[in-house]
Each structure stands twice: as structure tokens, then as C-alpha cells.
Amino acid sequence: MPVKSPRIAVRAIIVHEERLLLVNAWPKGRSSLLCAPGGGAEPGASLPQNLAREVHEETGLTISVGLPCLINEFHDPRSGFHQIEVFFRCALTGSATISPDWKDPEHVVTEHHWVTRADMARLNVKPDALSDVAFNLDAALRYDPLEAVAH
């Protein structure tokens, strides 16, 4: 298998009324995996600019991007895909309501869930450190080491 360069992605930790926003991670319900909204960083824009764009594309929400709080990386041994994700604490700058008619232009995100910390224990969520980081505002920047993707 040819060696691929890691992909850089950004993810938003948005906690509103003690609930974290999660989205589906695979198109067409291929998996029950949920993650924080975000996606690949495009060249020529800062990580916060990329994140604000991705969150809007996936949810229609507008955010302000704060400080990084988690770095995660994962890989898929079958395909060689390797992604490094930088998670930022974010705040809503408008409504928390996501229109049921909202469509992700890439057709990946089709589900939006505002979940409590207790909910997360029953859901298939990655990365493993997400709950601790999201609901602990005093946590220092964390690194969640390389883990394999489980479909």
C-alpha cells in the first residue's frame, strides 16, 4: 500500500445548555459513529476559518472559534488513511437551532445530536477523550494518540 500524507482536519467542541453537538461521521448511515462537527482544512485559510466554514456547511450554525483543546489522530489500516484533528472550543454566535431541512453540501452529515455527558456513555463516539475534554472547561490541551478506525 502506498504511503499517504496525513490529512489535517478541524473539529468544533460546541457545548450549549450542557449539551455537546455531535454529527454522524459516515454518509448514508454506514456507521453509528458520531463525532464533533468539522472536516478537512483547505489550504490558504487558517484552521479557525476552516472550522467556521465546516460547521456552517454541516449544520447551518455560526460560531466563534476559541482555543485548541484536543489533538487527536487516527488511521484506517485497510486504506492507509491517516487524519490529524485539532479540536477547538467554540461558541455559538446565533441560534442553536439546526433546520431539519439543512443539507450538508458534501452529503456526509445527515444527523445532528445535542447530547449530554451521560448520553455520550451510551453512544458510539470518537475520539475517546471527547467527553472529558468537552465537559471539563479547565482541562489542559490534550493529545489522544493514534487509534485505528472501527467502522
N, C-alpha and C positions, 0 to 999 in steps of 0.2 A: 504494500500500500504506500503511495507517495506521501511524503511528509507535507502537511498543510500548516500554514501560519495560523496562530490562534486568532480568533475573531474577538474584537473588543465590543462589549455591549454595556449599556447603562440601564439601571433599573431604579424605579421610584418607590420609596417607602412613604406611603401616604396613609396616615392614621387620622381618622375623623370620627369623633364621638366614640372613642375607644374601639374602633373597628379599622382593620387594615384592608386596603384594596388589593384583591388578587384577581388575576385573569387566567384563562386557560392557556396552556403552553404549547398545545399542538392543534393544528386545524382539524376540522371535521370530527371532533370528539375522539381522535385516535388514542387519547390517553386521559386519565383523570387528573393528571399532574397540573397543579396550579403554581403560579409564580407572581412576583410583583410585575406591574406593567413596565414596559420599556423594550429596548431592542438594540440592534446594531448601530454603532456610531459611524456616521458618514464623515469622510474627510472634509476639511475646510470649516467645520463647525466645532465649537467647544463641546465637551461632554455635557455640561448643563443645557446648552442649546439643543443638542441631540435628544436629551431626555425630555425636555418640554415638548419637542416635536412628536416624539414617540408616544408619550402619554396622550397628547391630543389626538393623534391618529387612532389610537386603540380605544379611547374612551370618550373623547369629546371634551374632557376636563382641561382646565387651565391651571397651571401650578407655578409656584416659585420653587426654585431648586436651592436647597441648603448644602450642608457639608456632607462629604462622603462618610459612610458609617460601616460599610462592609465591602470587602473584596472577596469574590467567590470565583472559583474556576471549576469547570467540569469538562469531561470529554466523553465521546462515544467511541469505544474501542472498535466497533464494527465499521464505522465510516471514517474514523480518524478526525472527526470534528472536535475542536477544542475551543472553548469560549472562556474568556476572562470577563467577568461582570463587575462593574463598580456601582454599588448601591448608594443613593443619596437620600437624605431626609428631605422630604418635600412638604409643602403646604398648599392647600387649595387656594386659588385666588378668586374663585367664583363658586358656583353651586356644586354640591356633591352628587347631584342627580345625573345619572347616565341615562340618556334617552334609550328606550327599548328598541328604537329604530336605528341607533347608531351603528355604522358599518365600518370596520377596520378596512382601509383600502387594500391591505395585503391579504385580507380574508383569513387571518390566523386567529385573532382574538374574536371569539363569539360569545364568551361568557364573562361576566363581571360579578365579583362577590365581595361584599363588605363583611369581613369576618372578625370575630373576637379571638382573643388568645386561646380560649377554651375550644372554640371551633377548630382552630388550626391543629390541635392534637388529634382530631378525627379525620383530617383531610390529607391528601397526598400533596405535600407542599415541598418545594425546594427553593433555595438551599436549606439545609438542616438548621442553620443558625438564624434563619429569617425571623422566627417568632421572638427569640430572645433579643435580637437587635431592635426589631420594630417596636416592642413594648417596653424597652428599657432605654429611656432617653439619655441616661447618664452613661451608657456603655461607651467604651473607647472604640476606636476603629478596629474592626475585627477582620481576620482572614480565615475563610473557610477553605481548607485545602482541596486539591484536586479530587474530584469524585467522579465515578462513572455514571452515565445517564442510564436510568432504568425506565424503560418505556412502559 
